[in-house]
Amino acid sequence: MGFFSSLGSFVSSAVSSVASAASSAWSAAKEWAGAAMGWMAEKAEGFVDGVKKAWQVVKPHIDKIRMGLRAAAEAVPIPWLKTALSMLDKGIGALTAFENSPIAKKVDAAIKWSIEMAKRWQAGRKQTEAQAEAQEIDDLLDETELAQAKRHQETFRFAEREVVPEEQRHQMELAAAINDFEVAKADMAKAIAAGPADFEHYLRLRATQKLMKMADKAFRAAQSVDDLSADDLFLVRIASDLIKDKPELSREAAARLDRLLTERYNKKLQPFVFEELVASWAKRAEALGNQWSLDNLVHAKDTMLLKNLTIARDIQGELSPEEAAMLAELEQRVPQEKGKLDALAQNQRDIQRYVGAAEGFLQLLEKTPEQLEAEDRDFLQEDGPAVGKLLIECADKEIAFNQLSDEEKALINDFANAFRKDSQQRMKEILEVAA
């Protein structure tokens, strides 16, 4: 089971806990929707062109989101920083007084490191936006600093878990969050520069981006350290954990994040993660449609020229050497162009099918049975599991759409067509409005 498939098991347990308030059919449909989204994310190379091609069309939007987050962070001061610096500086003694040992020295070094990071934030807020833009690379931890920050991250985790008294825990979590934010920011920048290795990696990158945006908003809204809750600091921690090469998200952390997202943003954890898959595929399908339109214009012109030269040859009996050479070339090129256009159109249709199916699963995860019934979409309860099982089988056995039976094709097509417009709207909200 992959990382995001494991979210399905979390949702399954969450669904079972409210099964008494919903029909068994609805509960089963939600479980299959969660499982299908996990499989589609982890086996996506078999559904679409691959993450590298999808990344080409979403990267400009991701860059805009990243720069927008940075510009907002630089333009707005952090009122609590000065107090936090003083609190952490004065609190070092209390936070490291639990024992005279190597771990105490490591905690002392980690807190001092976070203080320096906070001072860097404070200095950065005094820059103009143009200066910040010019110094973007310098704003990130370099490789040596990043390695050091990750060592301090391990120290903070151990200290919080094993030795820090409850009364000092919030101070320790604040120091850890400052360090976590820098780690997540550096790792995210590296991931964006290199491009994601697969869709699972892409989804973690986008989840990290969104969590950091939420955390930064909380940081800028807080007037004092007391305004920063444990949940605010938790968002930063999860962001830094998700972007790791080996992501960490325990069942307890997933449950807490699910609660937090629901309370603050009316967004459950699985849709929060997997809606990015729908958006990236929808954007890829849009790009393929645009490419088909451009290529079809060229093909139409070549087809018309081929027709005119053929008629001229038939009427005149012969053509000039230049025209004859052009006709010979077009007789080969036009059929090849037609074949490429047909393949491009088929590819776009395949992706649109999976986009629509994924959107349907997301709505199963997002909405209540009453909401679906009010929207005349309670068919999700019956068709959702069947489509989910079918797509998981396609992913697991690498079955192409054209290899399915007519009945199976019709089921996926009907399911996908019902949600195509919704998926396009989601793409705009995620990639365009957010940017």
N, C-alpha and C positions, 0 to 999 in steps of 0.2 A: 504494500500500500504506500502510495506516495504522500508527500506532505499535504497537498490539498485534498486528496482523497480522505485523509484523516479528518478533515473538517466535516466530511459527510457523517462519520461516526459520531462526532460531537453533536451535529444537528439531529441525528437519529435519536440520541439520548434526550435531547431537548424536546423533540417532538413527542416522544413517548411520555414525557412528564406532563404533557397537556392533552394526552390522548382522550382522557375522560370528557374533555370539553369539546371534542371534535370527533367526526366520524372516523372509523378505521380506514376507510377508503382515502380520505383526505390525508391522514397521517402517513399512509403507505405512499401516496403520491409525493408528498414532501420528501420522504426518505429517498425515493427514486430520483427525484429532481436533484437533491444534494449529491447523490452518488454519480449521476450522469454528468453534472458540472465538473466534478473532480476528474472523471475519466476524460472528458473532453479537453480539459486543461492539460492533462499530462500526456495525452495521446494526440494532441492537436496537430502534430506534423502529418498524421494520417488523414486529417480532415481538410486542412487548408494548405496553402503553398508553403507554410513554415513561418516561424517567428521572424526570420530575417527579412522577408518580404513585407510582412505586416508591420515590422518595426520601421521600415522605410517611410511608411505613410503616417504613422502615429508620432514618430520622433519629433517633427516640428512642433506638434502640440505639447509634447512632454517638455521640450525645451522652454516653451512659452510659460508653462505652469511653473517650471523650476525657476525661471528668471522673475516671474511675477511674485513668487514666494520670497525670493531674495530681495527684490526691490521693496516689498512691503516691510520686510524685516529691517532693512537699512533705514527706511524712512520714518519708522515709528520707534520712539524710545521705549525702553523697558524700565518702568518706574521702580520696580522692586530690586533691580540689580545692586544698587548702592547698599541697600539694607542687607541683601543676601551676602554681599562681600564682607560686610562687617560681622554678620552673624556667623558665617563660616570661619572667618579668621579668629573670632573670639571662641568659637565652639570647638576648635581643633583639640584643645586640651581635654574637654569633656568626652569628645568622640573617640579619643585614643587612650583614655585613662583606664579602660577596662582591664588591661594587663600590659606588663612590660615584656613584650615579645616581638619577634620579627613581624607578625601580622599587624601589630600596632604601628610599627614603623612604616609598613606598606600602606596602611590606611592614612597615616599622616601625609605620606607622599601623594597619595591619590587625591586627598582633599586639597592640598596645596596646588596640585595640577588643575583641579576644577576651578579654583580661585583664579588662576592665571587665565583659564579659558573664559571665565566671566569677565575679567578685565579686558580681554580681547573683544568680547561682545560690546562692552561699554565703549571702547575706543572706536569700534566699527560703526556704532550708531551716530557718531559725530561726523562721519564722512558724508559728503554729498552723494547722491545717487550715481552721478557720473564717475566719481572717484571709486565708489564701491564696484561699479561695473568694470573699471580698468584693473582693479585689484582682485578680481574674482578668484583667480588661481591662488593668490597668496592667502585668501580667506580660508582655504581648505587646509586641513592637516596634511603635511607631506608624509611620505611613507614611514619615516622614522618616528614622527609624532603619532601617526596612526597606530603603529605597533605599540608605542608606549601607552596610548589611550586605551587600547584593548587590554593591556596588562592591568591597567588601573580598573578597567571595567570588571575584570575577574575578581580583583580585590574587593571592590564595592559589593559585588554579588555575595561573596563569601562572608564579608563583615555583616551585611544586613541579615543574612541567613543564620549566622552562628553566634555573633558576639555583641552586636550593638543593642543596648537597652532600648526598650520601647519608647522612652521619653526622648531619645535622641534620633529615632528612626526617620522622622520627617527631614531633619537636617541632612542625614546621610543620603536619603533618597533625592534630595534637591541637588546635592553635590554630584551624585551618580547621574542624575538627569542631564546636567550640564555637559558632563563627559559623554553620555550616551548620544546627545544631540549632535555633538561634533563627530562622533564615530559614524552615526547614521548618515550625516551629510557627506562625509568623505567617501564612504562606501557607495552611497547612491550616485555621487558624481562619477565614480569609477565605472559603475554599472551602466550608466547612461552613455558614457564615452565609448565603452567597449561594445555595447549592445547586448541584450539578454541572450543567454544561451538557448533558452527554450521558453515556451509559454508560461510554464510554472515560475520560472525566473522573472519573466515580465510581470506576472501578477503580483509577485512579492515586491518588485520594484515600485509598482504603482500603489500598492497598499502602503508601502513605506512613505512614499511621497504624500499621500493623503493624510496619513497619521501625523507626519511632521508638520503639515499645513495646519492641522487642528491644534497641535501642541504649540506651534508658534503663535497662533491666534490667542490661545489661552495665556501664553507668556506676555503678549503685548497688552492684553486686556487687564491683567492683574495689576492692582495698584500697590500691593504689598505681598510679602512672602506668604502671609496667611491666606491670601486669595488663591494661592496655588494648592489645589487639592491633591491627594494621593493619586486620584484618577488622572489628573493632568500630567503628573510625572510618569505614571504608568504608560500613557500613550507614547512617550518618548522611548521608554524601555522596549516596548513591543516593536516600535519602528526599527530600533537598532538591532533587535534580535531577528526580525524578518529578513533583513537585507544580508544577513550573514551567508557565507557559502553553505553552511549547514544550518538551516533556519531552526529556531527554537520557538515552539508554541505549545505549552502543556495544555491539557484539558481544562485545568483550573484557569489558566491565562485566557484561553479561548472563551470560556464562560464569562469571565469578567469583561473581556473586550466586547463580547456580544451584548452584554447588559449595558455597557457604557455607550456603545454606538446606538443602541435602541433608545436609551433615555435621552441622549443629547441630540441625535441626528435622525432619529426615526428610521434607522437603517440596520438590519440584521447583519451579522458577520459574513455569512456566505454571500448574500447579494453584494455587500460592500466589496468583497474580493473579486467575485466572478463577473460582475458587470463590466469590468475592464476587458474581459475576454470578448464579450458581445461587442463592445465599442471598437476594439481593435479589428475584429473580423468584419464588422459593418464598414469600417473605414477602408479595409482592404477590398471589399466588394465594390465600394464606391469608386476606388481607384481603378479597379479592373474595368468598370463600366465606362469611366472616362477614357481609359486607354483604348477600349473597343471603339468608342465614337471617333477618336482621332485616327486609328488604323483603318476604320471603315471609310473615312473620307478619302484616304489615299487609295484604298481598294476601289472605291467607286470611280475615281478619276482614271485609274489604270484600266478598269473594266470598260469604261467609255472609250478610252483611247484604243484599246484592243478591238472593240467593236468597229470603230471608225476605220482603223487600218485594214481590218478584215474585209469590210465592205469595199474600201478603195481598191484592194487587191483583186477582189472578185469582179469589180466593174472594169478596172483598167487592165487587168491581166497581169500586171507586174507593178512593183514599187521601186522607188529609188533605193540604192544600197543602204542608205541611212535608215529609211523607213522599214526596209526588209529586216535589218538587224534589230530594230526596235520591236517589230512585230514578233520576231522569234523569241526575244527576251520576255516580252509580255505573255506569250503563250505558256511559258514556263512559270513566270512569277505570279500571274493572277490566280491560278489554282492553288499555289502554295500560300498566297495571302488568304484565300478563302478558308483553307484548312486551319491556318493560325487563328483567324477570326472565330471560327466555329469552336476551336479548343478554348479560346479566351472566354467566349460566351458560356461554354459549359462549365468552366472553372468558376466563373462568377455565380452562376446559378447554384452550383454545389455549395459554395461558401454562404450564399444567401439562405439556403435551406438550413444550414447549421446555425446561422445567426438567428433565424426565426425560432428554431427549436430551443436554442439556449435562452432566448428571451422568454419563451413560455415557461421554462424551468425557473427562471429568476422570479417571474411573477407568482409561481407556485410558492416559492420560498418567502416572498415579500408580503403576500396578501392573505387575508382570512377567507374561509369558505363563503362568508356572507358577502365580502367584497367581490369575489369572483362571480358569485351568483347574480349580484346586482349588475355586473358588467356583461352578463350572458356568456361567461367563460367558465362555467362550472364543468364543461367538458374536460378541462384540465385534470379533474379528479379521476376521470376514467381513462383518458388517452395518455396522460403524462407518464404513468408507469410503463405503458407499452412502448412509447417512444424512447423513454430512458433506457429500457432493457435493450432495445434495438440498437441504439447508438453506442451503448457500452459494448455490445457484441461486435459492432462494426469496428470500433476502436481496438478492441482486444485481439480480433482476428484479422485486422487490416482489410476489411471488406469494403470495396468501393461502392458508391451509391448505385451505379449502373448494374451491379451484380445482385441487387436486392430484387425480390419478387415485385410484381406490379402492385399487389396489396400493400406491401411494406413501403414502397415508394410513395403510394398515395397517402398513407398514414403520415409519413414525415412531411410530405408536401402540404397537406391540409393543415397540419400542426404549425408548420413554419409560416405559411401564408397568413395565418391568423394574427401573427405577431410581428410581421415585417415592418410595418410603420412604427410600431412601438420601439423596435430595436434602433431604427434610424433616429428617433427622437432621443433615445438614451445616448446614442453616440454623440449627438450635438451637445447634450447637457454635460457629458463627461469630458469630451475633448475640446469642444469649441467654447462653451460658456465658461468652463473652468479656466481656460487659458486666458 
